[in-house]
Amino acid sequence: MASTVTREYALRLLQQREEKEQQISTIIATLNGPGMPGEFGSLVDPQGFPISGVDLYQVRTLRRTLHGLRLDCQQLTNEIERSLQVLLARGESQDAESVHQVRQEQAAHRARTNVQSQG
């Protein structure tokens, strides 16, 4: 793996993670839309009956998809971190700028994740 890690590879991983994050945002917006139970809301009313006016199958599917996408993002983040370590260990001067750029992307990602978690 170490020999195949390049700047382009790390940037491709970042792009993949960005795409996953866009999908996550779309799903969260759908789940939090009007009349929807949200990401963690109950699918049954106080009497134990399914809530009316909501496609429960769609909600469960979206929640399951959301969980999978979050796992994918975590795996991509871990791979990006490993790639950065390899690039830094090489000490190649042309990769120094790339590592800096990737780290800036990582910081921006963390900031977006924190904002999404708090919102």
C-alpha positions as CSV (number, residue, x, y, z in Angstrom):
1,M,0.0,0.0,0.0
2,A,2.8,2.5,0.9
3,S,4.2,2.4,-2.6
4,T,0.8,3.2,-4.1
5,V,-0.1,6.2,-1.9
6,T,0.2,9.4,-3.9
7,R,-1.2,12.9,-3.5
8,E,-3.8,12.1,-6.1
9,Y,-4.9,9.0,-4.1
10,A,-5.4,11.1,-1.0
11,L,-7.3,13.7,-2.8
12,R,-9.5,11.1,-4.5
13,L,-10.3,9.7,-1.0
14,L,-11.2,13.2,0.1
15,Q,-13.5,13.6,-2.9
16,Q,-15.2,10.3,-2.1
17,R,-15.7,11.4,1.5
18,E,-17.2,14.7,0.4
19,E,-19.7,12.8,-1.8
20,K,-20.7,10.6,1.1
21,E,-21.1,13.7,3.3
22,Q,-23.4,15.3,0.7
23,Q,-25.5,12.1,0.7
24,I,-25.6,12.2,4.5
25,S,-26.8,15.8,4.5
26,T,-29.5,15.0,2.0
27,I,-30.8,12.1,4.1
28,I,-30.7,14.1,7.3
29,A,-32.7,16.9,5.6
30,T,-35.2,14.4,4.4
31,L,-35.6,12.8,7.8
32,N,-35.9,16.2,9.5
33,G,-38.5,17.4,7.0
34,P,-42.0,18.4,7.9
35,G,-44.1,15.6,9.2
36,M,-41.0,13.2,9.5
37,P,-39.9,11.7,12.8
38,G,-36.3,12.8,12.4
39,E,-33.1,10.9,12.7
40,F,-33.9,9.3,16.1
41,G,-37.6,10.0,16.6
42,S,-40.0,7.3,17.5
43,L,-41.9,5.5,14.7
44,V,-44.9,4.7,17.0
45,D,-47.3,7.0,18.8
46,P,-47.8,6.9,22.6
47,Q,-50.3,4.0,22.3
48,G,-47.8,1.9,20.4
49,F,-49.4,2.3,17.0
50,P,-47.3,3.3,13.9
51,I,-47.4,7.0,13.4
52,S,-49.7,8.0,10.6
53,G,-48.8,10.0,7.6
54,V,-45.2,8.7,7.4
55,D,-43.8,6.1,5.1
56,L,-42.2,4.0,7.9
57,Y,-40.4,1.8,5.3
58,Q,-38.8,4.9,3.8
59,V,-37.7,6.2,7.2
60,R,-36.2,2.9,8.2
61,T,-34.4,2.6,4.9
62,L,-33.1,6.1,5.1
63,R,-31.8,5.5,8.7
64,R,-30.1,2.3,7.6
65,T,-28.5,4.0,4.7
66,L,-27.4,6.9,6.9
67,H,-25.7,4.5,9.3
68,G,-23.9,2.8,6.4
69,L,-22.7,6.1,4.9
70,R,-21.4,7.3,8.3
71,L,-19.4,4.1,8.6
72,D,-18.1,4.6,5.1
73,C,-17.0,8.2,6.0
74,Q,-15.2,6.9,9.0
75,Q,-13.4,4.3,7.0
76,L,-12.4,6.9,4.4
77,T,-11.2,9.2,7.1
78,N,-9.0,6.4,8.6
79,E,-7.6,5.7,5.1
80,I,-6.9,9.4,4.5
81,E,-5.0,9.5,7.8
82,R,-3.0,6.5,6.9
83,S,-2.2,8.0,3.5
84,L,-1.0,11.2,5.2
85,Q,1.2,9.2,7.4
86,V,2.8,7.5,4.4
87,L,3.2,10.7,2.6
88,L,4.9,12.3,5.6
89,A,7.1,9.3,6.2
90,R,8.4,9.5,2.7
91,G,9.5,13.1,3.3
92,E,9.2,13.9,-0.4
93,S,9.3,17.6,-0.9
94,Q,6.6,17.6,-3.6
95,D,4.3,15.9,-1.3
96,A,4.7,18.4,1.5
97,E,2.3,20.8,-0.2
98,S,-0.1,18.0,-0.8
99,V,0.0,17.0,2.8
100,H,-0.7,20.5,3.8
101,Q,-3.7,20.7,1.5
102,V,-5.1,17.4,2.6
103,R,-4.7,18.5,6.3
104,Q,-6.6,21.7,5.6
105,E,-9.4,19.5,4.0
106,Q,-9.3,17.3,7.1
107,A,-9.7,20.4,9.4
108,A,-12.6,21.7,7.3
109,H,-14.2,18.3,7.4
110,R,-14.0,18.2,11.2
111,A,-15.4,21.7,11.4
112,R,-18.4,20.7,9.2
113,T,-18.9,17.5,11.2
114,N,-19.0,19.4,14.5
115,V,-21.5,21.8,13.1
116,Q,-23.7,19.0,11.8
117,S,-23.5,17.2,15.1
118,Q,-24.5,20.2,17.1
119,G,-27.3,21.2,14.6
